[in-house]
């Protein structure tokens, strides 16, 4: 699953760079869905290091005001890891 998340992240970057924003949005949606599913599953399985890393990668990848919701969701996940 980690490889697929990385591939989707690469696609988001490429589509953004190429200016294909309508496709970037779809790739971003797939990326965040899979990345959050992975992080949430890791958290439920008590793999706290993997969950924390996945949430933090989402925060560092999605910068800018347009992605505040993604970062907020990831911050909630990090808070859950700490509990």
N, C-alpha and C positions, 0 to 999 in steps of 0.2 A: 504494500500500500504506500509506503514511503516513496518508492520510485514513481508511482503514478502521481502523487502529490507534487513531487519535484518537476515532473514533466508538465503538469498543468501550470505550475508557477512559471516555467520557462515559456510556455505558450502565451500566458498573460503578458509577459515582458515583450515578446516578439510582436504580438498583435498591437500592443500599445505603441511600440517603436515604429511600426509600419503604418500607424494611423488607422487601423481597422478597428475602430472603437466599438462598433456594434458586435463584432465577434469577440473582442476583448471582454466585453461584459458577460457574454455567455461563458467564456473560459474562466473568468473570475468567479462566477457563480459556482461552476463545477469545482474549482479549486477550493473555495472556502467551504463548500458543503463537505467535500471529502476530508479536508484538513481538520475541520471541527469534528467530524465523525470519528476520525482517528484519535484526536486529542481527548474527546469525551469518553471514548472506549478505553483508552489508556488510563484515564482517571478512574473509571469504574472498576478497572482491573487492578487498581492501586499501583500502577506503573507511573509513579509521580514524576520521575525524571523525564520520561518520554512525553507525558502530558504537558509539563511545564515548557519543555523545549518547543513543542508544536504550537502552543499558544503564543509563545514569545516570537516565533518565526512569523506568525501571522501579523503581529504588531509591527515588527520591523519591515515586513514586506509592504504592507498597506499604509503608506504615509499620505498625509494630506487630509484636508477637511472632508472630502467626499467619502472617505473610508472610516470615519469616526465610529460608525456603528459596528464595523468589523472589529476595530481595536477595542471598543467597549466590551463586546462579547468575549473577546480573548482575555481581557483583564478580569472579567468575572471568572473565567476558567482558571486563571492563575490564582485568584483568591480561593477558589475551591481546592486547588492543589495544596495550598498552605494550611488548610483546616485539618 
